[in-house]
Amino acid sequence: MTQPQPLTAPPLTGLRVLDLATLFAGPLAATMLGDFGAEVIKVEHPSRPDPSRGHGPSKDGVGLWWKLLGRNKRTMTLDLSMPGGRETLLRLTATADVIIENFRPGTLEKWDLGWDELSEANPRLVLTRVTGFGQFGPYARRPGFGTLAEAMSGFAAITGDPDGPPTLPPFGLADSIAGLATAYAVLTALTARERTGRGQVVDMAIIEPILTVLGPQPLWYDQLGFVQPRTGNRSTNNAPRNTYRTADGGWVAVSTSAQSIAERVLRLVGRPELIAEPWFASGAERADHADVLDEAVGGWIARHTRAEVIEAFEKAQAAVAPIQDVRDVMTDPQYAALSTLTTVEDPELGPLRMQNVLFRLSETPGAISWAGRPHGADTDAVLTELGLTEREITTLRKEGAL
C-alpha cells in the first residue's frame, strides 16, 4: 500500500515542548508529540543525562533505547538548580507551549521554578507534571516508578497462573500507558487554551492510567463484592481463550469473545456436539467449562503445525494469532503492510529499525526525522536561537549551568 503523502505540515507543527522528564512516561509523551511535528527540546542535566541512555543493550557504547525514546528531539543540557540554569529555563519557557517534567513534588518549587514563576514567564504555558503518585496525597513525595503502579493498581494481582505469585510485566507497562495518557492530557489542555487563552497544570499520576485500562474492576467490587482472580491465560468472560502448543512446537492464541466465533472454533476442531450444551450459549458459562473446551481445542491444535492451524482458523473465520517474539514481529506481513516498523538513518549507528509513529493520518501524517541524538548536541544552537551571545553561553558553561 502506498503511504499517504502529507498535504500540509504535520498537525503539531509550531508547538514547542520542553522535555525535562526522565525514564519513561514523561519522555514518551514528548516523543509522541514530536512524532507529529512538535518541536521537542530535551533538557538534561550536564553530568546526569536521562538514564534511558544507559538502559538495556547498547551498540558501540550507544544506548539503543534512547535512540527510540529520543527520536525527533533536540538535546541540550541545563542545570536547573543553578541560578544561570534557572534564568535560562525561564527564558526558554517564554518561548514554549508545554513543559513536561517528572521531578518529585516540590523540587521545581525549591528551585523557584514552580507554577507561579513559570506561568508568570508564560501565561499560556501548559505545565505537565508526571509523577508516580500525583502532586498531593499521603504518597506524593515517595519515589515512584511504573513497577509500583503495576503492583498498586491491581494489575499484578490478576496476572499469572492461579496457583502462582502475582506477576509483574517484563517491560515498562504502567509508564508506557501513562506516557500515552500524558500526550492526550497535553493536547486536551492545549485545546482548552484555545478557548481560555491561558495555560494550566496537568497532574498525571502513573498509578491512575493503568487502573483505567484494567476495566470495570472497581465497579464490580463496588456493586457485587467481586474480586477478579488470577486465571493465567484463561478469561472469566469467555472460553475457549488460551494459548495452545502446535505439533511443531509453536504456540497460538485463540479468542472467542463472540458467540459465533466460539461456535466456529468447536466445529473446526470436530466437537460440534459441545455447541448444543446448555452452558455453551453464554461466555461466562463457557468459561466455567474451560477444562472441557481447552481439551477439545488444545488436542486438535496439538496435532497440527502452526501454519496449518493458522490456515484452518482463517478459512473458518475463527480468531487466532501466532505467539510471536520480536524475530517474528520483524517479518510479519501485516506489520509490514502497515509500515509499523520503519528504518531511520542515524549518523552514529547507521540504519536503525524501530517502531513507526503510533497511528496513520491520511492528510497530515507524522514522521521520524531522526533518532535520539547525543547528550547536549543542540545546546549551543538552541541557546543561540534564544538570543544568548557566545559570551553568555561560555559564561554559563564555565559556571557549570550547561
NORRAFEN-V927665 format. One record per pair of residues at least 24 apart in sequence whose ideal C-beta (glycine too) atoms are under 7 Angstrom apart, sorted by the first residue. I is the first residue (numbers start at 1). J is the second residue. D is the distance in Angstrom with one decimal. If there is no record, write none. Layout:
i:I j:J d:D
i:I j:J d:D
This chain:
i:1 j:337 d:6.2
i:3 j:339 d:6.2
i:4 j:360 d:6.7
i:4 j:362 d:5.2
i:4 j:365 d:5.3
i:6 j:364 d:6.0
i:6 j:365 d:5.8
i:7 j:363 d:4.7
i:8 j:363 d:6.9
i:8 j:364 d:5.7
i:9 j:37 d:6.4
i:10 j:36 d:5.2
i:10 j:37 d:2.8
i:10 j:364 d:5.7
i:10 j:366 d:5.9
i:10 j:367 d:6.9
i:11 j:36 d:5.4
i:11 j:37 d:6.0
i:11 j:361 d:7.0
i:11 j:364 d:4.6
i:12 j:36 d:4.6
i:12 j:37 d:4.1
i:12 j:38 d:4.1
i:13 j:37 d:4.1
i:15 j:39 d:6.9
i:15 j:97 d:5.1
i:15 j:98 d:7.0
i:16 j:95 d:6.1
i:16 j:96 d:4.7
i:16 j:97 d:5.3
i:17 j:96 d:6.9
i:17 j:97 d:6.7
i:17 j:98 d:4.4
i:17 j:100 d:6.6
i:18 j:43 d:5.9
i:18 j:92 d:6.0
i:18 j:96 d:5.0
i:18 j:99 d:4.7
i:19 j:43 d:6.6
i:19 j:73 d:6.4
i:19 j:100 d:5.3
i:20 j:99 d:6.3
i:20 j:100 d:6.5
i:20 j:101 d:4.2
i:21 j:100 d:5.1
i:21 j:101 d:5.5
i:21 j:102 d:4.1
i:21 j:130 d:6.0
i:22 j:50 d:4.6
i:22 j:51 d:6.0
i:22 j:102 d:6.4
i:23 j:50 d:6.4
i:23 j:51 d:4.9
i:23 j:52 d:5.3
i:24 j:52 d:6.5
i:24 j:69 d:7.0
i:24 j:172 d:5.1
i:24 j:175 d:4.1
i:24 j:179 d:6.6
i:25 j:102 d:6.9
i:25 j:130 d:5.1
i:25 j:175 d:4.4
i:25 j:178 d:3.9
i:25 j:179 d:4.5
i:25 j:182 d:6.2
i:25 j:206 d:5.7
i:26 j:100 d:4.7
i:26 j:101 d:6.7
i:26 j:102 d:4.4
i:26 j:130 d:4.2
i:26 j:182 d:6.6
i:27 j:52 d:6.8
i:27 j:69 d:5.4
i:28 j:69 d:6.5
i:28 j:176 d:6.4
i:28 j:179 d:3.0
i:29 j:100 d:5.9
i:29 j:179 d:4.8
i:29 j:182 d:3.6
i:29 j:183 d:4.4
i:29 j:186 d:6.6
i:30 j:73 d:6.8
i:30 j:100 d:5.3
i:31 j:69 d:5.9
i:31 j:71 d:6.3
i:31 j:72 d:6.8
i:32 j:179 d:7.0
i:32 j:180 d:6.8
i:32 j:183 d:4.1
i:32 j:358 d:6.4
i:33 j:183 d:5.9
i:33 j:186 d:6.7
i:34 j:72 d:3.5
i:34 j:73 d:5.8
i:35 j:72 d:6.0
i:35 j:357 d:4.3
i:35 j:358 d:6.9
i:35 j:366 d:4.3
i:35 j:368 d:6.7
i:36 j:357 d:7.0
i:36 j:366 d:4.1
i:37 j:366 d:6.9
i:40 j:72 d:6.2
i:40 j:73 d:4.4
i:40 j:74 d:7.0
i:41 j:74 d:5.0
i:41 j:76 d:6.2
i:41 j:382 d:5.9
i:42 j:70 d:6.4
i:42 j:73 d:4.3
i:42 j:74 d:6.7
i:42 j:75 d:4.7
i:43 j:76 d:5.9
i:43 j:78 d:5.1
i:44 j:75 d:6.7
i:44 j:77 d:5.5
i:44 j:375 d:6.2
i:44 j:376 d:6.9
i:45 j:77 d:6.8
i:45 j:79 d:6.0
i:46 j:77 d:4.3
i:46 j:79 d:5.6
i:46 j:400 d:6.8
i:46 j:402 d:6.0
i:49 j:375 d:4.6
i:53 j:375 d:6.9
i:59 j:349 d:5.9
i:60 j:349 d:6.8
i:62 j:348 d:5.4
i:62 j:349 d:6.0
i:66 j:372 d:4.3
i:67 j:346 d:6.6
i:67 j:352 d:5.8
i:67 j:371 d:4.2
i:67 j:372 d:4.5
i:68 j:354 d:5.1
i:68 j:355 d:7.0
i:69 j:372 d:6.4
i:70 j:372 d:2.5
i:70 j:373 d:6.4
i:71 j:344 d:7.0
i:71 j:368 d:5.3
i:71 j:370 d:6.5
i:71 j:371 d:5.0
i:71 j:372 d:5.8
i:72 j:368 d:6.2
i:72 j:369 d:5.6
i:72 j:370 d:6.6
i:73 j:372 d:7.0
i:73 j:373 d:7.0
i:74 j:378 d:4.0
i:74 j:382 d:6.2
i:75 j:373 d:4.8
i:75 j:374 d:6.8
i:75 j:375 d:6.3
i:75 j:376 d:5.9
i:75 j:377 d:4.9
i:75 j:378 d:5.4
i:76 j:376 d:6.0
i:76 j:378 d:5.4
i:76 j:379 d:4.0
i:76 j:382 d:4.8
i:77 j:375 d:7.0
i:77 j:376 d:4.1
i:77 j:379 d:5.4
i:77 j:402 d:5.3
i:78 j:401 d:6.6
i:78 j:402 d:6.4
i:79 j:400 d:6.3
i:79 j:401 d:5.1
i:80 j:111 d:5.5
i:80 j:113 d:6.3
i:81 j:111 d:5.5
i:82 j:399 d:6.5
i:82 j:400 d:6.4
i:82 j:401 d:4.6
i:84 j:396 d:4.7
i:84 j:399 d:5.1
i:84 j:401 d:3.6
i:85 j:401 d:4.2
i:86 j:111 d:5.8
i:86 j:112 d:6.4
i:86 j:113 d:6.0
i:88 j:396 d:6.7
i:88 j:401 d:6.8
i:89 j:113 d:6.4
i:90 j:117 d:6.9
i:90 j:121 d:4.7
i:91 j:386 d:5.8
i:92 j:386 d:6.4
i:93 j:118 d:5.4
i:93 j:121 d:4.5
i:93 j:122 d:5.1
i:93 j:125 d:6.2
i:94 j:121 d:5.0
i:94 j:122 d:5.1
i:95 j:386 d:6.9
i:96 j:122 d:6.6
i:96 j:125 d:6.5
i:97 j:124 d:7.0
i:97 j:126 d:6.5
i:97 j:190 d:6.8
i:98 j:126 d:4.8
i:98 j:128 d:6.2
i:98 j:186 d:5.6
i:99 j:125 d:6.5
i:99 j:127 d:5.2
i:99 j:128 d:6.5
i:100 j:128 d:4.5
i:100 j:130 d:6.6
i:101 j:129 d:6.0
i:102 j:130 d:4.5
i:102 j:131 d:6.0
i:104 j:131 d:6.8
i:104 j:141 d:6.0
i:105 j:131 d:6.3
i:105 j:135 d:5.0
i:105 j:140 d:5.1
i:105 j:141 d:5.9
i:106 j:141 d:6.9
i:115 j:201 d:5.6
i:119 j:199 d:6.5
i:123 j:198 d:5.7
i:123 j:199 d:6.5
i:124 j:193 d:6.1
i:124 j:198 d:6.5
i:124 j:199 d:4.9
i:125 j:199 d:4.2
i:126 j:186 d:6.1
i:126 j:189 d:4.5
i:126 j:190 d:6.0
i:126 j:193 d:6.8
i:126 j:199 d:4.7
i:126 j:200 d:6.4
i:126 j:202 d:6.4
i:127 j:201 d:5.0
i:127 j:202 d:7.0
i:128 j:182 d:6.2
i:128 j:185 d:6.8
i:128 j:186 d:5.6
i:128 j:202 d:4.2
i:128 j:204 d:6.8
i:129 j:201 d:6.5
i:129 j:202 d:6.5
i:129 j:203 d:5.6
i:129 j:204 d:6.7
i:130 j:178 d:6.7
i:130 j:182 d:5.7
i:130 j:204 d:4.6
i:130 j:206 d:7.0
i:131 j:205 d:6.3
i:132 j:205 d:6.9
i:132 j:206 d:5.1
i:132 j:207 d:6.6
i:133 j:205 d:5.5
i:133 j:207 d:6.0
i:134 j:203 d:5.7
i:134 j:205 d:3.5
i:135 j:203 d:4.9
i:144 j:206 d:6.2
i:146 j:172 d:5.1
i:146 j:173 d:6.7
i:146 j:174 d:3.7
i:146 j:175 d:3.8
i:146 j:206 d:6.0
i:149 j:174 d:3.8
i:149 j:206 d:4.7
i:149 j:207 d:4.4
i:149 j:210 d:5.3
i:150 j:174 d:4.9
i:150 j:210 d:6.6
i:152 j:207 d:5.4
i:153 j:207 d:6.0
i:153 j:210 d:4.6
i:153 j:211 d:4.5
i:153 j:214 d:6.3
i:154 j:214 d:5.8
i:154 j:217 d:5.9
i:155 j:210 d:5.9
i:155 j:214 d:6.2
i:158 j:228 d:5.0
i:158 j:230 d:5.7
i:159 j:230 d:6.8
i:160 j:230 d:5.1
i:160 j:232 d:7.0
i:161 j:230 d:6.6
i:161 j:232 d:4.4
i:162 j:229 d:6.6
i:162 j:230 d:5.2
i:162 j:231 d:6.2
i:162 j:232 d:6.3
i:174 j:206 d:5.5
i:174 j:210 d:4.5
i:175 j:206 d:6.5
i:177 j:209 d:4.6
i:177 j:210 d:5.2
i:177 j:213 d:5.9
i:178 j:204 d:6.3
i:178 j:206 d:4.4
i:178 j:209 d:4.9
i:181 j:209 d:4.0
i:234 j:290 d:5.3
i:235 j:287 d:6.1
i:236 j:284 d:7.0
i:236 j:287 d:5.3
i:237 j:283 d:5.3
i:237 j:284 d:6.1
i:237 j:287 d:6.3
i:238 j:283 d:3.7
i:238 j:286 d:6.0
i:238 j:287 d:6.0
i:239 j:286 d:4.3
i:239 j:287 d:4.5
i:239 j:289 d:6.8
i:239 j:290 d:4.2
i:239 j:293 d:4.8
i:240 j:265 d:6.4
i:240 j:290 d:6.9
i:240 j:293 d:4.2
i:240 j:294 d:5.9
i:240 j:297 d:4.6
i:242 j:294 d:5.6
i:243 j:323 d:6.0
i:244 j:297 d:6.4
i:244 j:298 d:4.7
i:244 j:301 d:4.3
i:245 j:302 d:6.2
i:246 j:301 d:5.8
i:246 j:302 d:6.9
i:246 j:304 d:6.2
i:246 j:305 d:5.7
i:246 j:306 d:4.3
i:246 j:309 d:5.6
i:247 j:302 d:6.2
i:247 j:303 d:5.9
i:247 j:304 d:5.6
i:247 j:305 d:5.3
i:248 j:305 d:4.4
i:248 j:306 d:6.0
i:250 j:306 d:3.5
i:250 j:322 d:6.7
i:251 j:323 d:3.7
i:252 j:301 d:6.5
i:252 j:306 d:6.2
i:252 j:309 d:5.4
i:252 j:320 d:5.5
i:252 j:321 d:6.7
i:252 j:322 d:5.6
i:252 j:323 d:6.3
i:253 j:320 d:7.0
i:253 j:321 d:5.2
i:253 j:323 d:6.0
i:254 j:297 d:6.2
i:254 j:319 d:6.8
i:254 j:320 d:5.4
i:255 j:319 d:4.7
i:256 j:319 d:6.9
i:261 j:318 d:5.7
i:261 j:319 d:5.3
i:262 j:286 d:6.4
i:264 j:316 d:5.0
i:264 j:317 d:6.2
i:264 j:318 d:4.4
i:265 j:297 d:6.3
i:265 j:318 d:4.8
i:266 j:296 d:6.8
i:268 j:312 d:6.1
i:268 j:313 d:6.8
i:268 j:316 d:4.5
i:268 j:318 d:5.9
i:269 j:296 d:5.6
i:269 j:297 d:5.4
i:269 j:300 d:3.7
i:270 j:300 d:6.5
i:271 j:296 d:4.4
i:342 j:368 d:6.5
i:344 j:368 d:5.2
i:344 j:370 d:7.0
i:344 j:371 d:4.9
i:346 j:371 d:4.5
